[in-house]
Amino acid sequence: MAILQWMIASKARCPLCQTPILADKACSRHRQAKSAFGSHRTRVALSIIFKNQFYCPYCNEPTLLRLKNSVK
């Protein structure tokens, strides 16, 4: 399970700052970024599950989740 989580977390990125939002990075977070249960990653994960959007903890920009159109 940990390997699967690591693989998925490294690919989920903020569309604005391109920082992996679910991976554990040593980057500084935005001063107004909020956490849930003491974790910024938990807040992002819960927001994605329940609201279908999230605030990036690094740039604090809102992002609405939607599918990309596949171009063939």
BAKOL-984650 format. One record per atom (N, C-alpha, C, O, CB): residue in one letter; x, y, z; residue number from 1. Coordinates in pm, 1 decimal. Glycine has a CB too. Layout:
# residues N
[a [X Y Z] NUM]
...
# end
This chain:
# residues 72
[m [82.0 -119.0 0.0] 1]
[m [0.0 0.0 0.0] 1]
[m [86.6 125.6 0.0] 1]
[m [53.8 223.2 -67.4] 1]
[m [-93.4 -0.3 120.1] 1]
[a [195.6 124.0 74.1] 2]
[a [281.2 242.1 81.9] 2]
[a [345.0 273.9 -52.8] 2]
[a [360.0 391.0 -88.0] 2]
[a [389.6 221.9 187.3] 2]
[i [382.1 172.6 -127.4] 3]
[i [442.3 195.2 -258.9] 3]
[i [339.4 252.7 -355.0] 3]
[i [371.4 342.4 -433.0] 3]
[i [500.6 64.5 -315.3] 3]
[l [216.4 202.6 -350.6] 4]
[l [109.6 255.0 -434.9] 4]
[l [79.7 400.7 -400.4] 4]
[l [62.2 483.5 -489.8] 4]
[l [-17.1 169.8 -420.0] 4]
[q [74.0 431.9 -272.6] 5]
[q [49.7 570.1 -229.4] 5]
[q [163.1 660.3 -276.0] 5]
[q [137.5 772.2 -320.6] 5]
[q [34.9 578.0 -75.5] 5]
[w [284.8 615.8 -267.2] 6]
[w [400.2 695.0 -309.4] 6]
[w [395.3 722.9 -459.1] 6]
[w [427.0 833.8 -502.4] 6]
[w [530.7 622.9 -273.4] 6]
[m [355.6 622.8 -539.4] 7]
[m [349.5 640.5 -683.9] 7]
[m [239.8 739.7 -723.4] 7]
[m [260.8 823.6 -811.0] 7]
[m [325.9 505.9 -752.4] 7]
[i [124.6 730.7 -660.1] 8]
[i [14.1 822.1 -690.8] 8]
[i [45.9 962.1 -641.0] 8]
[i [18.6 1060.0 -710.5] 8]
[i [-117.5 772.0 -628.0] 8]
[a [102.1 973.0 -523.9] 9]
[a [130.7 1104.2 -464.4] 9]
[a [234.3 1182.0 -543.2] 9]
[a [229.3 1305.0 -547.1] 9]
[a [178.1 1087.5 -321.9] 9]
[s [327.2 1113.3 -605.5] 10]
[s [430.5 1184.9 -680.1] 10]
[s [377.5 1242.2 -811.6] 10]
[s [438.4 1333.4 -867.5] 10]
[s [547.9 1092.4 -708.1] 10]
[k [266.2 1191.0 -861.4] 11]
[k [210.9 1237.3 -988.6] 11]
[k [102.3 1343.1 -972.9] 11]
[k [73.8 1414.6 -1068.9] 11]
[k [155.4 1120.8 -1064.6] 11]
[a [41.4 1355.7 -857.1] 12]
[a [-63.9 1455.4 -834.8] 12]
[a [2.1 1590.2 -805.8] 12]
[a [64.7 1608.4 -701.4] 12]
[a [-158.7 1412.7 -716.8] 12]
[r [-12.5 1684.1 -899.1] 13]
[r [55.0 1813.5 -888.3] 13]
[r [-44.1 1928.3 -895.1] 13]
[r [-151.7 1916.3 -953.7] 13]
[r [159.2 1828.4 -998.4] 13]
[c [-6.5 2038.7 -834.8] 14]
[c [-83.6 2162.1 -845.2] 14]
[c [-66.4 2214.7 -987.8] 14]
[c [46.1 2220.3 -1037.3] 14]
[c [-37.4 2268.8 -738.0] 14]
[p [-175.3 2253.4 -1055.0] 15]
[p [-160.9 2301.7 -1192.5] 15]
[p [-89.1 2436.8 -1202.8] 15]
[p [-36.0 2469.8 -1308.9] 15]
[p [-297.0 2312.6 -1256.1] 15]
[l [-86.7 2514.1 -1096.4] 16]
[l [-22.2 2645.4 -1101.4] 16]
[l [127.2 2637.8 -1068.8] 16]
[l [210.5 2680.6 -1148.7] 16]
[l [-91.1 2740.8 -1004.7] 16]
[c [160.9 2583.5 -952.0] 17]
[c [301.3 2583.5 -909.4] 17]
[c [374.5 2453.1 -940.4] 17]
[c [496.0 2445.5 -921.9] 17]
[c [309.1 2610.5 -761.6] 17]
[q [303.0 2349.9 -987.5] 18]
[q [359.8 2220.8 -1026.8] 18]
[q [427.6 2145.7 -912.6] 18]
[q [512.7 2060.2 -937.2] 18]
[q [458.6 2241.5 -1137.0] 18]
[t [391.9 2175.9 -790.2] 19]
[t [445.9 2106.2 -674.4] 19]
[t [358.3 1984.5 -643.4] 19]
[t [235.8 1996.7 -643.9] 19]
[t [454.4 2201.2 -551.7] 19]
[p [417.1 1868.0 -616.4] 20]
[p [336.1 1751.5 -578.4] 20]
[p [260.0 1780.2 -448.5] 20]
[p [321.2 1805.5 -344.8] 20]
[p [425.8 1625.4 -561.9] 20]
[i [127.2 1776.2 -454.4] 21]
[i [47.7 1817.9 -338.6] 21]
[i [31.7 1709.7 -234.0] 21]
[i [6.4 1740.9 -117.6] 21]
[i [-87.2 1862.5 -383.4] 21]
[l [45.7 1583.6 -271.3] 22]
[l [29.8 1475.3 -175.1] 22]
[l [161.5 1411.9 -133.6] 22]
[l [163.5 1327.9 -43.6] 22]
[l [-59.7 1370.3 -231.9] 22]
[a [270.9 1450.1 -196.9] 23]
[a [402.2 1397.5 -160.4] 23]
[a [460.9 1482.0 -47.2] 23]
[a [427.4 1599.6 -32.7] 23]
[a [497.8 1396.1 -283.4] 23]
[d [546.9 1422.1 31.0] 24]
[d [609.3 1493.2 141.9] 24]
[d [731.9 1567.7 91.0] 24]
[d [838.4 1508.4 73.8] 24]
[d [647.6 1395.6 256.1] 24]
[k [717.0 1697.5 66.9] 25]
[k [825.7 1781.9 19.4] 25]
[k [872.4 1870.7 134.4] 25]
[k [797.0 1896.0 228.4] 25]
[k [781.2 1867.6 -103.1] 25]
[a [994.1 1916.8 126.9] 26]
[a [1048.1 2004.6 230.6] 26]
[a [1028.5 2152.1 194.8] 26]
[a [1093.6 2239.2 252.4] 26]
[a [1196.8 1975.3 252.6] 26]
[c [939.0 2180.0 99.7] 27]
[c [912.2 2318.0 58.9] 27]
[c [834.4 2390.7 168.4] 27]
[c [763.1 2328.7 247.3] 27]
[c [833.7 2321.6 -74.6] 27]
[s [849.3 2521.9 171.9] 28]
[s [771.8 2598.9 268.6] 28]
[s [629.8 2615.8 217.5] 28]
[s [607.4 2634.7 98.0] 28]
[s [837.0 2736.5 295.0] 28]
[r [535.4 2608.9 308.3] 29]
[r [395.1 2621.5 272.6] 29]
[r [351.8 2767.0 281.6] 29]
[r [416.7 2849.0 346.5] 29]
[r [307.8 2533.8 363.2] 29]
[h [242.1 2796.9 215.6] 30]
[h [187.3 2931.9 217.6] 30]
[h [147.4 2967.9 361.1] 30]
[h [103.8 2882.0 437.8] 30]
[h [65.4 2943.8 121.3] 30]
[r [162.6 3093.1 395.3] 31]
[r [136.8 3133.4 534.5] 31]
[r [-9.9 3120.5 573.7] 31]
[r [-40.3 3111.5 692.7] 31]
[r [181.8 3276.2 556.0] 31]
[q [-101.4 3119.4 477.5] 32]
[q [-243.3 3106.0 509.1] 32]
[q [-297.3 2965.7 482.0] 32]
[q [-418.2 2943.8 489.4] 32]
[q [-322.6 3206.5 430.0] 32]
[a [-210.0 2871.2 450.9] 33]
[a [-253.5 2733.6 425.3] 33]
[a [-303.1 2670.7 554.5] 33]
[a [-238.5 2678.6 659.0] 33]
[a [-138.3 2649.3 364.7] 33]
[k [-419.7 2608.0 544.3] 34]
[k [-480.4 2544.7 662.0] 34]
[k [-450.4 2396.0 661.0] 34]
[k [-422.0 2337.2 556.6] 34]
[k [-633.4 2569.1 665.7] 34]
[s [-457.4 2336.1 779.7] 35]
[s [-433.9 2192.9 790.7] 35]
[s [-555.3 2126.7 855.6] 35]
[s [-637.4 2193.1 918.9] 35]
[s [-305.0 2164.1 872.3] 35]
[a [-565.1 1996.3 839.0] 36]
[a [-671.3 1917.7 902.5] 36]
[a [-604.3 1808.9 984.8] 36]
[a [-524.4 1731.0 932.8] 36]
[a [-770.4 1856.2 795.9] 36]
[f [-636.0 1803.7 1109.4] 37]
[f [-577.8 1705.5 1201.2] 37]
[f [-425.9 1714.7 1203.8] 37]
[f [-357.8 1613.9 1222.3] 37]
[f [-620.4 1564.3 1161.9] 37]
[g [-371.6 1837.0 1185.0] 38]
[g [-228.3 1860.3 1191.6] 38]
[g [-152.5 1827.0 1063.9] 38]
[g [-29.4 1824.2 1064.9] 38]
[g [-171.9 1781.9 1302.5] 38]
[s [-223.0 1801.7 953.9] 39]
[s [-156.8 1763.7 829.3] 39]
[s [-217.0 1839.7 712.2] 39]
[s [-339.0 1845.6 697.0] 39]
[s [-167.8 1612.1 805.9] 39]
[h [-131.1 1897.5 629.6] 40]
[h [-176.9 1966.6 509.4] 40]
[h [-221.6 1866.2 403.0] 40]
[h [-316.6 1892.0 329.1] 40]
[h [-65.6 2057.0 453.9] 40]
[r [-153.5 1752.5 395.4] 41]
[r [-190.8 1650.2 297.5] 41]
[r [-328.2 1591.7 327.7] 41]
[r [-403.3 1560.4 235.4] 41]
[r [-86.3 1538.6 294.8] 41]
[t [-362.2 1576.6 455.1] 42]
[t [-494.0 1525.9 492.7] 42]
[t [-602.6 1623.0 450.2] 42]
[t [-707.9 1581.4 401.8] 42]
[t [-501.3 1500.9 643.7] 42]
[r [-578.0 1751.6 467.9] 43]
[r [-676.8 1851.3 425.6] 43]
[r [-697.7 1846.9 274.5] 43]
[r [-811.4 1854.4 228.1] 43]
[r [-632.8 1992.1 468.7] 43]
[v [-590.5 1834.9 197.6] 44]
[v [-601.8 1826.1 52.2] 44]
[v [-679.8 1700.4 13.5] 44]
[v [-770.0 1707.5 -70.0] 44]
[v [-461.4 1825.3 -13.7] 44]
[a [-647.0 1587.1 72.2] 45]
[a [-714.5 1461.3 38.6] 45]
[a [-863.0 1467.0 73.4] 45]
[a [-946.2 1422.8 -5.8] 45]
[a [-648.1 1343.9 111.9] 45]
[l [-897.4 1520.1 189.3] 46]
[l [-1037.9 1530.9 228.4] 46]
[l [-1114.0 1628.1 139.6] 46]
[l [-1230.0 1603.7 106.5] 46]
[l [-1048.8 1574.5 373.4] 46]
[s [-1050.6 1737.0 101.1] 47]
[s [-1114.4 1833.2 11.4] 47]
[s [-1141.5 1771.7 -125.3] 47]
[s [-1246.2 1796.9 -185.0] 47]
[s [-1027.2 1957.7 -3.6] 47]
[i [-1049.0 1692.4 -174.7] 48]
[i [-1067.4 1627.2 -303.8] 48]
[i [-1183.1 1527.5 -296.9] 48]
[i [-1265.0 1520.8 -388.6] 48]
[i [-937.6 1556.3 -347.4] 48]
[i [-1189.9 1451.2 -189.9] 49]
[i [-1293.8 1349.3 -176.4] 49]
[i [-1432.1 1412.2 -160.5] 49]
[i [-1526.6 1370.0 -227.2] 49]
[i [-1263.6 1258.6 -57.1] 49]
[f [-1445.4 1511.7 -73.9] 50]
[f [-1577.4 1563.4 -40.6] 50]
[f [-1621.7 1684.8 -122.0] 50]
[f [-1741.8 1704.0 -140.7] 50]
[f [-1580.5 1598.2 102.3] 50]
[k [-1529.2 1767.1 -170.8] 51]
[k [-1566.9 1889.4 -241.6] 51]
[k [-1530.4 1889.0 -389.6] 51]
[k [-1577.5 1974.6 -464.5] 51]
[k [-1502.4 2006.6 -175.9] 51]
[n [-1447.7 1794.5 -433.0] 52]
[n [-1399.2 1786.7 -570.4] 52]
[n [-1315.5 1909.7 -607.9] 52]
[n [-1308.1 1946.8 -725.0] 52]
[n [-1517.0 1772.1 -666.7] 52]
[q [-1254.3 1971.1 -510.3] 53]
[q [-1162.7 2083.1 -530.9] 53]
[q [-1068.7 2088.0 -411.1] 53]
[q [-1095.2 2025.6 -308.3] 53]
[q [-1240.4 2219.2 -548.6] 53]
[f [-958.6 2162.2 -424.2] 54]
[f [-865.4 2175.0 -313.2] 54]
[f [-790.4 2306.6 -322.8] 54]
[f [-784.4 2368.7 -428.9] 54]
[f [-767.1 2057.3 -310.8] 54]
[y [-733.5 2348.2 -211.2] 55]
[y [-642.0 2462.0 -207.2] 55]
[y [-501.7 2406.7 -193.3] 55]
[y [-473.6 2328.4 -102.5] 55]
[y [-676.5 2560.7 -89.9] 55]
[c [-413.5 2447.5 -283.6] 56]
[c [-275.4 2401.5 -278.1] 56]
[c [-209.9 2456.2 -151.0] 56]
[c [-217.9 2576.4 -125.7] 56]
[c [-196.7 2445.9 -405.3] 56]
[p [-145.2 2371.2 -70.4] 57]
[p [-81.1 2420.4 51.5] 57]
[p [44.8 2502.8 24.2] 57]
[p [95.9 2568.4 115.0] 57]
[p [-46.5 2304.2 140.9] 57]
[y [95.5 2500.6 -98.5] 58]
[y [218.2 2572.7 -131.0] 58]
[y [192.2 2709.1 -192.7] 58]
[y [262.7 2805.0 -161.2] 58]
[y [302.0 2491.0 -224.6] 58]
[c [92.1 2719.9 -280.2] 59]
[c [61.9 2850.2 -341.6] 59]
[c [-73.3 2904.8 -297.1] 59]
[c [-105.1 3020.1 -326.0] 59]
[c [64.4 2838.6 -493.7] 59]
[n [-153.7 2824.4 -227.1] 60]
[n [-284.0 2861.1 -171.6] 60]
[n [-384.5 2903.1 -279.2] 60]
[n [-470.2 2987.9 -254.5] 60]
[n [-267.0 2973.4 -71.4] 60]
[e [-374.1 2844.4 -396.9] 61]
[e [-468.7 2871.3 -505.0] 61]
[e [-573.2 2760.7 -510.7] 61]
[e [-539.5 2643.1 -497.7] 61]
[e [-395.4 2883.8 -640.6] 61]
[p [-700.1 2797.2 -530.2] 62]
[p [-804.1 2694.5 -541.8] 62]
[p [-796.8 2624.3 -677.4] 62]
[p [-766.8 2686.7 -779.2] 62]
[p [-943.5 2756.8 -522.1] 62]
[t [-824.4 2495.1 -677.4] 63]
[t [-822.3 2416.7 -799.8] 63]
[t [-944.0 2325.9 -802.0] 63]
[t [-966.7 2249.1 -708.5] 63]
[t [-691.6 2334.4 -811.6] 63]
[l [-1022.0 2334.8 -908.7] 64]
[l [-1137.1 2248.4 -929.8] 64]
[l [-1091.1 2127.3 -1009.2] 64]
[l [-1023.1 2142.2 -1110.8] 64]
[l [-1252.5 2323.7 -1003.4] 64]
[l [-1127.0 2008.1 -964.6] 65]
[l [-1085.1 1886.5 -1032.8] 65]
[l [-1179.5 1856.6 -1148.0] 65]
[l [-1301.5 1859.1 -1132.1] 65]
[l [-1079.9 1768.0 -935.2] 65]
[r [-1122.3 1828.5 -1263.5] 66]
[r [-1199.8 1788.5 -1380.1] 66]
[r [-1111.5 1703.6 -1469.4] 66]
[r [-988.8 1710.7 -1462.9] 66]
[r [-1254.7 1912.0 -1457.0] 66]
[l [-1175.1 1623.9 -1552.0] 67]
[l [-1104.1 1535.0 -1641.9] 67]
[l [-1047.3 1612.4 -1759.9] 67]
[l [-1108.5 1707.3 -1809.0] 67]
[l [-1196.2 1423.6 -1690.6] 67]
[k [-929.9 1570.7 -1804.6] 68]
[k [-870.0 1630.1 -1922.8] 68]
[k [-934.9 1568.7 -2046.1] 68]
[k [-969.4 1450.6 -2047.2] 68]
[k [-715.8 1609.3 -1924.3] 68]
[n [-950.7 1649.4 -2148.3] 69]
[n [-998.4 1597.3 -2276.2] 69]
[n [-882.9 1528.0 -2345.9] 69]
[n [-774.0 1584.1 -2357.7] 69]
[n [-1057.4 1710.6 -2365.5] 69]
[s [-906.5 1406.9 -2391.8] 70]
[s [-800.8 1335.8 -2461.6] 70]
[s [-808.0 1371.6 -2609.1] 70]
[s [-913.0 1360.5 -2672.2] 70]
[s [-812.5 1182.3 -2440.6] 70]
[v [-694.7 1414.7 -2662.7] 71]
[v [-686.1 1453.8 -2802.9] 71]
[v [-625.0 1338.7 -2879.9] 71]
[v [-519.3 1287.1 -2843.9] 71]
[v [-602.7 1584.3 -2821.3] 71]
[k [-692.7 1299.4 -2985.9] 72]
[k [-641.2 1187.0 -3065.4] 72]
[k [-612.3 1232.3 -3205.3] 72]
[k [-568.2 1152.6 -3288.1] 72]
[k [-740.2 1070.2 -3067.5] 72]
# end
